[in-house]
Amino acid sequence: MKSNVVRMIVMLALVALVVVGISQIATAADSSNPITVTWWVPNWDEEVAKELIAEFEAQNPDIKVNMVITTWDTMEGQIRTALNGNNAPDLITDLESRVQGYASQGLLANLDEYYKAGNVDMDDFVTSAIELSTYDGHLYSVPMRHDGPAMIYNKDMFEEAGLDPDNFPQTWDELSEVAKALTKDTNGDGTVDQFGIGWPLGNEGNAVVRFYQLLYNFGGSITDEAETKCELNSDAGKMALEYLYNDVVTNKVTPQSALEVDNTGLRDLFINKKIAIYTNGAFDLTEIANQAPNINVGTATIPGTGDGIGITIVNGFSLYIPEKAKNKDAAWRLAEFVGNTENSARITTTFPGRRSSMKLEKFSDPLLQPFIEQMDSGRAGPTYVQWPAMQTAIFAEMQMVLLEGKNIEDALVDMCYEVDAQLGK
């Protein structure tokens, strides 16, 4: 009898301890300090990011998000310093084209296991977006914004020149002929005041992108596959540089002012009806509509070489986690949330990196369809660590050809000399 009483007392005590323990655990969970994740966000995404953070925190009460704003002019240096230091943020929005360079230096967290654990549908991503997120067979970022330029043109100018405004040139050769037909003296004073096509040849980055886009379309490459030797001095390289030279110098279908402008200046030439055709991103459509609503705008895919859509140069912004981030698991949960179908569509100022996102109403405008259609023919720009110096050398030679008449083959030889010097560093 005595032993039974003792056993009962012990059992009641144990039950009491369990109840108290559960109560303490629940209290601790309710009052615990949430993990704070620091997310670096570019200022153009700030307003939507605030909305997403509020929704994320409501769904994930164990995580708080500290948003830090970056700006275009300073973000690259700021991010590079943070990645190499000991106080990196947990999540960063940055250019897709920088991911591989950082990953090659061991500065980013490998996300393979996160993708796998989350059962992420890889087929939902645009192929070229995943390529930019991948280094050495491993994933290092979540695509969020992804886009490439398409052709933008004035339909009324096409009609006035006797061209079909709904039948844009499908090849680069056809585009050359159409550009000639669109170049004219509209005032009857003997001076050409309307040009067929414009190129942004006054800005280093903008000009070099157009050059290697032509290079890729003509089957060329900047370097060999191993990235050990320059291949600009090739038939494709000659065709690319000749194409620009013919438009500017030989056929004069591009205004001389194009040698002094960047992408924005090129858009202004289009708005002022000085050029009929140019290539740039879909973001220009809003500005054209605002400044020149009377222009009957058309869009088309990049011309090819006779066997389908041409190659566009893609880039965008993705989310990555620094290798030195302190809260990788929580950062992944935020990246997964921001990068999902609905939210990546909300935050992007152009196009998301997901196919499912581009089916949303936001992207149903017919003018946007060529941009979407050519996504899978997109190719990333150079991601070499030494690219800034290479780009400067290439631009210098382009200027020598276009402004001073330097022999194209000599210019390509000199380009490769400088590129090979950088590759050897």
C-alpha positions as CSV (number, residue, x, y, z in Angstrom):
1,M,0.0,0.0,0.0
2,K,2.8,2.4,1.0
3,S,4.7,1.6,-2.2
4,N,1.6,2.2,-4.3
5,V,1.2,5.6,-2.8
6,V,4.8,6.4,-3.4
7,R,4.6,5.4,-7.0
8,M,1.4,7.5,-7.4
9,I,3.2,10.5,-5.9
10,V,6.2,10.0,-8.3
11,M,3.9,9.7,-11.3
12,L,2.0,12.9,-10.4
13,A,5.2,14.7,-10.0
14,L,6.5,13.6,-13.4
15,V,3.2,14.6,-15.0
16,A,3.5,18.0,-13.4
17,L,7.1,18.4,-14.6
18,V,6.0,17.5,-18.2
19,V,3.1,20.0,-18.1
20,V,5.4,22.7,-16.7
21,G,8.0,21.8,-19.3
22,I,5.6,22.0,-22.2
23,S,4.3,25.3,-20.8
24,Q,7.8,26.7,-20.6
25,I,8.6,25.6,-24.1
26,A,5.5,27.2,-25.5
27,T,6.2,30.4,-23.6
28,A,9.8,30.4,-24.9
29,A,8.6,29.9,-28.5
30,D,6.1,32.7,-28.2
31,S,8.5,35.1,-26.7
32,S,11.7,34.1,-28.4
33,N,13.7,36.6,-30.4
34,P,13.3,36.0,-34.1
35,I,16.3,35.6,-36.4
36,T,17.1,38.8,-38.2
37,V,18.0,38.4,-41.8
38,T,19.7,41.3,-43.6
39,W,18.7,41.7,-47.2
40,W,20.5,44.2,-49.5
41,V,18.0,45.6,-52.0
42,P,18.6,48.0,-54.9
43,N,16.6,51.3,-54.5
44,W,14.4,50.7,-57.6
45,D,13.0,47.6,-55.8
46,E,12.5,49.3,-52.5
47,E,8.7,49.8,-52.4
48,V,7.7,46.4,-53.6
49,A,10.4,44.8,-51.3
50,K,8.8,46.5,-48.3
51,E,5.4,44.9,-49.2
52,L,7.0,41.5,-49.7
53,I,8.9,41.7,-46.4
54,A,5.7,42.5,-44.5
55,E,4.0,39.5,-46.1
56,F,7.0,37.2,-45.5
57,E,7.3,38.2,-41.8
58,A,3.6,37.6,-41.3
59,Q,4.0,34.1,-42.7
60,N,7.3,33.5,-40.9
61,P,7.1,35.0,-37.4
62,D,10.4,33.5,-36.5
63,I,12.3,35.7,-39.0
64,K,12.6,39.5,-39.2
65,V,14.1,41.2,-42.2
66,N,16.4,44.1,-42.1
67,M,16.4,45.8,-45.5
68,V,19.5,47.8,-46.6
69,I,19.2,49.9,-49.7
70,T,21.9,49.8,-52.4
71,T,22.2,52.1,-55.5
72,W,23.5,51.4,-59.0
73,D,26.5,53.7,-58.7
74,T,28.0,52.1,-55.6
75,M,26.5,48.6,-55.3
76,E,29.2,46.7,-57.1
77,G,32.0,48.0,-54.9
78,Q,29.9,47.8,-51.7
79,I,28.9,44.2,-52.4
80,R,32.4,43.1,-53.4
81,T,33.8,44.5,-50.2
82,A,31.1,42.8,-48.1
83,L,31.6,39.4,-49.8
84,N,35.3,39.5,-49.1
85,G,34.9,40.8,-45.5
86,N,33.7,39.3,-42.3
87,N,30.3,41.1,-42.0
88,A,28.4,40.0,-45.1
89,P,24.6,40.4,-45.2
90,D,22.5,37.3,-45.4
91,L,20.9,37.9,-48.8
92,I,21.8,40.2,-51.7
93,T,20.0,41.2,-54.9
94,D,22.6,41.7,-57.6
95,L,23.2,41.3,-61.3
96,E,23.0,37.8,-62.6
97,S,26.1,38.3,-64.6
98,R,28.2,38.7,-61.5
99,V,27.2,35.4,-59.8
100,Q,29.6,33.2,-61.6
101,G,32.6,35.4,-60.9
102,Y,31.8,35.5,-57.2
103,A,31.1,31.8,-57.1
104,S,34.4,31.0,-58.8
105,Q,36.1,32.9,-55.9
106,G,34.3,30.9,-53.2
107,L,32.3,33.9,-52.1
108,L,28.8,32.5,-52.5
109,A,26.9,29.7,-50.7
110,N,26.2,26.6,-52.8
111,L,22.4,26.3,-53.0
112,D,22.1,22.8,-54.5
113,E,20.7,21.2,-51.3
114,Y,18.2,24.1,-50.8
115,Y,16.8,23.7,-54.3
116,K,16.6,19.9,-53.8
117,A,15.0,20.1,-50.4
118,G,12.4,22.6,-51.6
119,N,11.5,20.5,-54.6
120,V,12.0,23.5,-56.9
121,D,10.7,22.9,-60.4
122,M,13.8,23.7,-62.4
123,D,12.0,23.5,-65.7
124,D,10.0,26.6,-64.7
125,F,13.1,28.8,-65.0
126,V,14.2,30.3,-68.3
127,T,17.2,28.2,-69.4
128,S,19.5,31.2,-69.7
129,A,18.6,32.4,-66.2
130,I,19.6,29.1,-64.7
131,E,22.8,29.2,-66.7
132,L,23.7,32.5,-65.1
133,S,23.0,31.1,-61.7
134,T,25.2,28.1,-62.2
135,Y,29.0,27.7,-61.8
136,D,30.9,24.5,-62.2
137,G,27.7,22.5,-62.2
138,H,26.3,24.0,-59.0
139,L,23.6,26.6,-58.3
140,Y,24.5,29.8,-56.5
141,S,21.5,32.1,-56.9
142,V,17.7,32.3,-57.4
143,P,16.7,34.1,-60.6
144,M,14.3,37.0,-60.0
145,R,14.5,39.4,-62.9
146,H,15.7,38.2,-66.4
147,D,15.5,40.0,-69.7
148,G,17.1,40.8,-73.0
149,P,16.7,43.4,-75.7
150,A,14.4,43.0,-78.7
151,M,13.9,45.2,-81.8
152,I,11.8,48.4,-81.3
153,Y,10.6,50.2,-84.4
154,N,8.3,52.9,-85.8
155,K,5.5,51.2,-87.8
156,D,4.4,54.5,-89.5
157,M,7.9,54.9,-90.9
158,F,7.7,51.4,-92.3
159,E,4.5,52.2,-94.1
160,E,5.8,55.5,-95.4
161,A,8.7,53.7,-96.9
162,G,6.5,51.1,-98.5
163,L,7.4,48.4,-96.1
164,D,5.1,46.0,-94.3
165,P,5.0,47.2,-90.6
166,D,3.9,43.7,-89.5
167,N,6.7,41.9,-91.2
168,F,9.9,42.8,-89.5
169,P,13.2,41.6,-91.1
170,Q,14.0,38.0,-90.0
171,T,17.7,38.1,-90.9
172,W,20.6,40.6,-90.5
173,D,20.9,40.9,-94.3
174,E,17.2,41.7,-94.6
175,L,17.6,44.3,-91.8
176,S,20.4,46.0,-93.7
177,E,18.2,46.4,-96.8
178,V,15.3,47.7,-94.7
179,A,17.5,50.2,-92.9
180,K,18.5,51.6,-96.3
181,A,14.9,52.0,-97.4
182,L,14.1,53.8,-94.1
183,T,17.0,56.3,-94.4
184,K,15.8,59.4,-96.2
185,D,15.4,63.2,-96.6
186,T,12.0,63.9,-95.2
187,N,12.2,67.7,-95.6
188,G,13.2,67.7,-99.2
189,D,16.3,69.9,-98.5
190,G,18.8,67.4,-99.6
191,T,19.8,66.5,-96.1
192,V,19.2,63.1,-94.6
193,D,17.2,63.6,-91.4
194,Q,15.7,60.1,-90.9
195,F,17.9,57.1,-90.4
196,G,17.1,53.4,-90.7
197,I,18.7,52.1,-87.5
198,G,20.6,53.4,-84.5
199,W,23.4,51.9,-82.4
200,P,24.6,53.3,-79.0
201,L,28.2,53.6,-79.9
202,G,29.3,56.4,-77.6
203,N,29.1,54.4,-74.4
204,E,31.6,51.7,-73.7
205,G,29.3,49.1,-72.2
206,N,26.4,49.7,-74.5
207,A,28.6,49.6,-77.7
208,V,30.5,46.5,-76.8
209,V,27.3,44.6,-75.9
210,R,26.0,45.3,-79.5
211,F,29.3,44.1,-80.9
212,Y,29.4,40.8,-79.2
213,Q,25.7,40.2,-79.7
214,L,26.4,40.4,-83.5
215,L,29.5,38.2,-82.9
216,Y,27.3,35.5,-81.2
217,N,24.7,35.8,-84.0
218,F,27.3,35.2,-86.6
219,G,28.6,32.1,-84.8
220,G,31.6,33.6,-83.0
221,S,32.9,33.7,-79.5
222,I,35.0,36.1,-77.4
223,T,37.3,33.3,-76.2
224,D,37.7,29.6,-76.6
225,E,35.6,27.3,-74.4
226,A,38.4,27.0,-71.9
227,E,38.7,30.8,-71.7
228,T,42.4,30.7,-72.4
229,K,42.6,32.3,-75.8
230,C,40.8,35.2,-77.6
231,E,38.7,34.2,-80.7
232,L,37.6,37.7,-81.8
233,N,40.0,37.6,-84.7
234,S,37.7,35.3,-86.7
235,D,35.3,35.4,-89.6
236,A,32.5,36.0,-87.2
237,G,34.4,38.8,-85.5
238,K,35.1,40.4,-88.9
239,M,31.4,40.1,-89.9
240,A,30.2,41.7,-86.6
241,L,32.6,44.7,-86.8
242,E,31.9,45.1,-90.5
243,Y,28.1,45.2,-89.9
244,L,28.5,48.2,-87.6
245,Y,31.0,49.9,-89.9
246,N,28.7,49.5,-92.9
247,D,25.7,50.9,-91.0
248,V,27.7,53.9,-89.8
249,V,30.3,54.6,-92.6
250,T,29.5,52.7,-95.8
251,N,25.7,52.8,-96.0
252,K,25.2,55.7,-93.6
253,V,21.9,54.3,-92.3
254,T,23.0,55.2,-88.7
255,P,23.4,58.9,-87.8
256,Q,26.8,60.2,-86.8
257,S,25.3,61.3,-83.5
258,A,25.0,57.6,-82.6
259,L,28.8,57.6,-82.1
260,E,28.2,59.9,-79.1
261,V,25.2,58.4,-77.4
262,D,24.3,55.6,-74.9
263,N,21.1,53.6,-74.6
264,T,19.2,56.6,-73.3
265,G,20.4,58.8,-76.0
266,L,19.5,56.2,-78.6
267,R,16.0,56.1,-77.2
268,D,15.8,59.9,-77.5
269,L,16.7,59.7,-81.2
270,F,13.8,57.2,-81.6
271,I,11.4,59.4,-79.7
272,N,12.5,62.4,-81.8
273,K,11.9,60.3,-85.0
274,K,15.5,60.5,-86.1
275,I,15.8,56.7,-86.3
276,A,13.3,54.1,-87.3
277,I,14.8,51.0,-85.6
278,Y,16.9,50.2,-82.6
279,T,17.3,47.5,-80.0
280,N,16.9,47.8,-76.3
281,G,15.0,46.4,-73.3
282,A,11.2,46.5,-72.8
283,F,11.6,49.2,-70.2
284,D,12.0,51.7,-73.0
285,L,8.3,51.1,-74.1
286,T,6.9,53.0,-71.1
287,E,9.2,56.0,-71.7
288,I,8.3,56.1,-75.4
289,A,4.6,55.9,-74.6
290,N,5.0,58.8,-72.1
291,Q,7.1,61.1,-74.2
292,A,5.8,60.3,-77.7
293,P,2.4,58.7,-77.5
294,N,1.9,59.5,-81.2
295,I,4.5,57.0,-82.3
296,N,3.0,53.7,-83.6
297,V,5.5,51.4,-81.9
298,G,6.2,47.8,-83.0
299,T,8.5,45.2,-81.4
300,A,10.1,42.1,-82.9
301,T,12.5,39.4,-82.1
302,I,16.2,39.8,-82.8
303,P,17.0,38.8,-86.5
304,G,18.8,35.5,-87.1
305,T,21.0,34.2,-89.8
306,G,18.2,32.3,-91.7
307,D,17.4,29.5,-89.3
308,G,15.2,31.0,-86.6
309,I,15.3,33.7,-84.0
310,G,18.6,35.4,-83.4
311,I,20.5,35.6,-80.1
312,T,19.7,38.3,-77.6
313,I,22.0,39.2,-74.7
314,V,20.3,38.4,-71.4
315,N,21.0,39.7,-67.9
316,G,18.9,40.6,-64.9
317,F,19.0,40.3,-61.1
318,S,19.1,37.3,-58.8
319,L,19.2,36.6,-55.1
320,Y,22.3,35.0,-53.6
321,I,23.5,34.1,-50.2
322,P,27.1,35.0,-49.3
323,E,29.3,32.1,-48.1
324,K,30.0,34.1,-44.9
325,A,26.3,34.8,-44.2
326,K,25.4,34.0,-40.6
327,N,21.8,32.9,-41.3
328,K,21.8,30.9,-44.5
329,D,18.7,28.8,-43.8
330,A,16.6,31.8,-43.0
331,A,18.0,33.7,-46.0
332,W,17.0,30.8,-48.3
333,R,13.4,30.9,-47.0
334,L,13.3,34.6,-47.9
335,A,14.9,34.0,-51.3
336,E,12.5,31.2,-52.1
337,F,9.6,33.5,-51.1
338,V,10.7,36.5,-53.1
339,G,11.7,34.4,-56.1
340,N,8.4,32.4,-56.4
341,T,6.0,32.8,-59.4
342,E,3.9,35.6,-58.1
343,N,6.4,37.6,-56.1
344,S,9.2,37.6,-58.8
345,A,6.6,39.0,-61.2
346,R,5.7,41.7,-58.7
347,I,9.2,42.9,-58.0
348,T,10.7,42.9,-61.5
349,T,10.7,46.0,-63.5
350,T,11.0,44.0,-66.7
351,F,10.5,40.2,-66.8
352,P,10.8,37.5,-64.2
353,G,13.1,34.5,-64.6
354,R,10.2,32.0,-64.4
355,R,8.0,30.8,-67.2
356,S,5.0,30.6,-65.0
357,S,5.3,34.2,-64.0
358,M,5.3,35.4,-67.6
359,K,1.9,33.9,-68.1
360,L,0.4,36.4,-65.6
361,E,-1.8,39.3,-66.8
362,K,1.0,41.7,-66.2
363,F,2.9,40.4,-69.2
364,S,0.1,40.0,-71.7
365,D,0.7,43.2,-73.7
366,P,1.3,42.2,-77.3
367,L,4.4,44.5,-77.4
368,L,6.0,42.4,-74.8
369,Q,5.6,39.0,-76.5
370,P,8.8,39.2,-78.7
371,F,10.8,39.9,-75.6
372,I,9.3,36.8,-74.0
373,E,9.5,34.7,-77.1
374,Q,13.2,35.1,-77.5
375,M,14.2,34.4,-73.9
376,D,15.2,30.8,-74.7
377,S,17.5,32.1,-77.4
378,G,19.2,34.4,-74.9
379,R,22.9,34.2,-74.1
380,A,24.6,35.7,-71.2
381,G,27.2,38.3,-71.6
382,P,30.9,37.7,-70.6
383,T,31.4,36.8,-67.0
384,Y,35.2,36.7,-67.0
385,V,36.8,38.3,-63.9
386,Q,39.0,40.3,-66.2
387,W,36.1,41.5,-68.4
388,P,36.2,45.2,-67.5
389,A,39.7,45.6,-68.8
390,M,38.8,43.5,-71.9
391,Q,35.7,45.6,-72.6
392,T,37.8,48.8,-72.5
393,A,40.3,47.4,-75.0
394,I,37.5,46.2,-77.4
395,F,35.7,49.5,-77.2
396,A,39.0,51.4,-78.0
397,E,39.5,49.4,-81.1
398,M,35.8,49.8,-82.2
399,Q,36.3,53.6,-82.0
400,M,39.4,53.4,-84.0
401,V,37.5,51.6,-86.8
402,L,34.4,53.7,-86.7
403,L,35.9,57.1,-86.1
404,E,39.3,56.9,-87.7
405,G,38.9,54.2,-90.3
406,K,41.4,51.7,-88.8
407,N,41.5,48.4,-90.8
408,I,39.0,45.9,-89.3
409,E,41.4,43.0,-89.4
410,D,44.1,45.0,-87.7
411,A,41.6,46.1,-85.0
412,L,40.6,42.5,-84.3
413,V,44.3,41.4,-84.0
414,D,44.9,44.2,-81.5
415,M,41.7,43.3,-79.6
416,C,42.9,39.8,-79.2
417,Y,46.4,41.0,-78.1
418,E,44.8,42.9,-75.2
419,V,42.2,40.1,-74.4
420,D,44.9,37.5,-74.3
421,A,47.0,39.7,-72.0
422,Q,44.1,39.8,-69.5
423,L,43.4,36.1,-69.8
424,G,47.1,35.5,-68.9
425,K,46.8,37.4,-65.6
